Amino acid sequence: MNADLHASITRIAQLADRPYDLESLPHDEWETGDYVCARVRRRPGSDVRVENPSGRYVELLEGETLIGALGTRRATRGLVGDWRDIGEDGHMHVLTGGGVLGRVTSASPFAESPIAVEYEGHVTLGEDVARMRDFRIESAGAALETPVVVVFGTSMSAGKTISGRVITRVLVDAGYDVAATKLTGAGTWKDVLSMQVAGADPIYDFVDAGLPTTVVPESTYREAIRGLIGRIEDDDPDVLVVEIGASPLEPYNGEAAVDLLADQVEFTVLCATDPYAVVGIELAFGTSPDVVAGIATNTTAGVDLVEELTECRALNLQREDAKDPLREQLLDALSERLD
């Protein structure tokens, strides 16, 4: 019986239910998405926790072992790190709550202190190294035909997850079967679980496509996500709500995700950190969202400024009185596809 704590990024392999061994591999044999075991070097603050495969946050203690996956994170308001920067000493950090492992090379003052761990070995199943791509969802299904609602942002922590949850609830309450997915970002499970709470079924994210984060070559990203999109189409929902993590211009393949969905997108919600960022997105992409939400709309002053600077409607989706105008605009946009 293995006593290691399993991070949520291991859920697709169900490692907690499999017998496995550990093998120390030379650094030149490591790959993105490898499942590895790491030992906690020192106890982090009690508020710094890791998700287990069910999504529950668990505190780590010094000396305990964690199974996570090698990956890369490039957060504008969080941690920047890469498994390739891990040295011969094997010292690394837990880069996300979902268990992405690498060495931190830059950190925002807004970020929590990362959990310091050290390499114990690669997870092996029989004679094979366990890699995320070996457990990814794949489908030979037809191209996506389900209408899509896209939630994207001007940066991380702009309010996308809450907005996706509200949109999901509005559609479910209107009687539609809603699937939800997060197609870009750095591996955690809580964002799509939030949409499940709102009634989405099924839910998926890029981890199900075998990616610890979406900071990977675009060709790798497209190949992995096509299989996930095919599975969603096989599920035959009425509507698909998609969160694009970070922002489309960051190195998370947001533009590739939007391109893969483009023919089916019927409604877009931009979550902005401030009103001027909305103008920046309009200039960068030459298009405007259907609704602006997120931090920029937290006050009436923010709402007013967004609508003064742009021709976009701004709604504070945390307020109950925003639900009716959202519902009206959303269902009008989807009406031809859902009738």
Buried (B, 14 or more C-beta within 10 A) or exposed (E): EBEBBBBBBBBBBEBBEEEBEBEEBEEEEBEBBBBBBBBBBEBBEEEBBBBBBEBEBBBBEEEBBBBBBBBBBBBBBBBBBBBEBBEEEBBBBBBBBBBBBBBBEEBEEEBBEBBBBEBBBBBBBEEEBBBBBBBBBBBEBEEBEBBBBBBBBBBBBBBBBBBBBBBBBBBBEBEBBBBBBBBBBBBBBBBBBBBBEBBBBBBBBBBBBBBBBBBBEEEBBBBBBBBBBBBBBEBEBBBBBBBBBBBBBBBBBBBBBBEBBEEBBBBBBBBBBBBEBBBBBBEEBEEBBBBBBBBBBBEEEBBEBBBEBBEBBBBBBBEEEBBEEBBEBBBEBBEEBBE
